[in-house]
């Protein structure tokens, strides 16, 4: 098992050459593993320790402070026993971070050229032109990252964890069509696409998010690594302001073409 340090602030585990079953067997039992960070000692517990729950109590790490902008399109992947949603809640409960609204894979971020009403109207074109988004294969890597606004491909300053997926010709064609619908052309694209399903966000200063905990949790839930996923829906979000201010404006479920 090779852990790749891509840069001083980016760590990922490349799964391309790994058998997912072997990968799970090689890792220590996550339920018996204590992992310490600079700020606290974190015990990665069982599912019963992190049941899905809602609370009005502010997260220990505070609310995510970065101010985002524009309208954003998210793809929502199918889940197996709510595995992606449970992952989001696990990281929030364990590390005291603000939970994102839903697990998501960003297709287009930060559109400032359309009003809410104009963007919602274009969602009907999406429904007609893209009846089903191509499915994704198994994740190819698990990444924990600190993004710095202004660096290549980075549009915010946050810590985050993700499952990264491969893009193929069908995905690129679908994303091209999405850009044509919302921008009139593909000129705004900075391809090729790097699809990833985010499962945790945090403020970057002193963040306890780390690769070992991320890998350990993902490895303890085999469906997160072993399962190709259909895209169940696309949703339009107003992502102006901090994460707690985001609003879902419209959502379209894709046709289920499975036999």
ChimeraX attribute file (.defattr): number of C-alpha atoms within 10 A of each C-alpha:
attribute: neighborCount
match mode: 1-to-1
recipient: residues
	/A:1	12
	/A:2	10
	/A:3	16
	/A:4	13
	/A:5	12
	/A:6	12
	/A:7	9
	/A:8	8
	/A:9	12
	/A:10	16
	/A:11	20
	/A:12	25
	/A:13	23
	/A:14	17
	/A:15	19
	/A:16	12
	/A:17	9
	/A:18	14
	/A:19	11
	/A:20	21
	/A:21	12
	/A:22	10
	/A:23	14
	/A:24	18
	/A:25	11
	/A:26	11
	/A:27	13
	/A:28	12
	/A:29	14
	/A:30	20
	/A:31	14
	/A:32	11
	/A:33	14
	/A:34	12
	/A:35	15
	/A:36	12
	/A:37	12
	/A:38	8
	/A:39	9
	/A:40	10
	/A:41	11
	/A:42	15
	/A:43	15
	/A:44	21
	/A:45	16
	/A:46	14
	/A:47	13
	/A:48	7
	/A:49	11
	/A:50	17
	/A:51	12
	/A:52	14
	/A:53	7
	/A:54	7
	/A:55	6
	/A:56	5
	/A:57	6
	/A:58	11
	/A:59	16
	/A:60	13
	/A:61	16
	/A:62	12
	/A:63	18
	/A:64	20
	/A:65	15
	/A:66	15
	/A:67	13
	/A:68	19
	/A:69	18
	/A:70	17
	/A:71	24
	/A:72	21
	/A:73	25
	/A:74	21
	/A:75	23
	/A:76	22
	/A:77	20
	/A:78	17
	/A:79	18
	/A:80	12
	/A:81	9
	/A:82	9
	/A:83	17
	/A:84	24
	/A:85	19
	/A:86	18
	/A:87	23
	/A:88	23
	/A:89	24
	/A:90	25
	/A:91	24
	/A:92	22
	/A:93	19
	/A:94	17
	/A:95	18
	/A:96	19
	/A:97	26
	/A:98	24
	/A:99	23
	/A:100	20
	/A:101	13
	/A:102	14
	/A:103	24
	/A:104	21
	/A:105	23
	/A:106	18
	/A:107	19
	/A:108	18
	/A:109	17
	/A:110	16
	/A:111	18
	/A:112	12
	/A:113	12
	/A:114	14
	/A:115	12
	/A:116	16
	/A:117	9
	/A:118	11
	/A:119	21
	/A:120	17
	/A:121	12
	/A:122	14
	/A:123	21
	/A:124	13
	/A:125	14
	/A:126	18
	/A:127	15
	/A:128	9
	/A:129	13
	/A:130	16
	/A:131	15
	/A:132	20
	/A:133	20
	/A:134	18
	/A:135	16
	/A:136	18
	/A:137	16
	/A:138	20
	/A:139	24
	/A:140	19
	/A:141	21
	/A:142	24
	/A:143	26
	/A:144	25
	/A:145	22
	/A:146	24
	/A:147	19
	/A:148	16
	/A:149	12
	/A:150	10
	/A:151	10
	/A:152	8
	/A:153	12
	/A:154	12
	/A:155	15
	/A:156	16
	/A:157	20
	/A:158	20
	/A:159	24
	/A:160	20
	/A:161	26
	/A:162	24
	/A:163	25
	/A:164	22
	/A:165	20
	/A:166	16
	/A:167	17
	/A:168	13
	/A:169	10
	/A:170	12
	/A:171	18
	/A:172	15
	/A:173	13
	/A:174	17
	/A:175	21
	/A:176	17
	/A:177	18
	/A:178	23
	/A:179	18
	/A:180	14
	/A:181	17
	/A:182	19
	/A:183	15
	/A:184	11
	/A:185	13
	/A:186	16
	/A:187	10
	/A:188	12
	/A:189	13
	/A:190	8
	/A:191	11
	/A:192	12
	/A:193	15
	/A:194	13
	/A:195	19
	/A:196	22
	/A:197	21
	/A:198	22
	/A:199	25
	/A:200	24
	/A:201	26
	/A:202	29
	/A:203	21
	/A:204	19
	/A:205	10
	/A:206	12
	/A:207	20
	/A:208	23
	/A:209	25
	/A:210	20
	/A:211	19
	/A:212	16
	/A:213	21
	/A:214	22
	/A:215	22
	/A:216	19
	/A:217	21
	/A:218	21
	/A:219	24
	/A:220	18
	/A:221	16
	/A:222	15
	/A:223	18
	/A:224	21
	/A:225	23
	/A:226	15
	/A:227	16
	/A:228	15
	/A:229	19
	/A:230	20
	/A:231	20
	/A:232	18
	/A:233	17
	/A:234	25
	/A:235	20
	/A:236	21
	/A:237	22
	/A:238	21
	/A:239	22
	/A:240	19
	/A:241	14
	/A:242	14
	/A:243	19
	/A:244	15
	/A:245	11
	/A:246	17
	/A:247	14
	/A:248	15
	/A:249	15
	/A:250	17
	/A:251	17
	/A:252	16
	/A:253	15
	/A:254	18
	/A:255	14
	/A:256	12
	/A:257	8
	/A:258	5
	/A:259	3
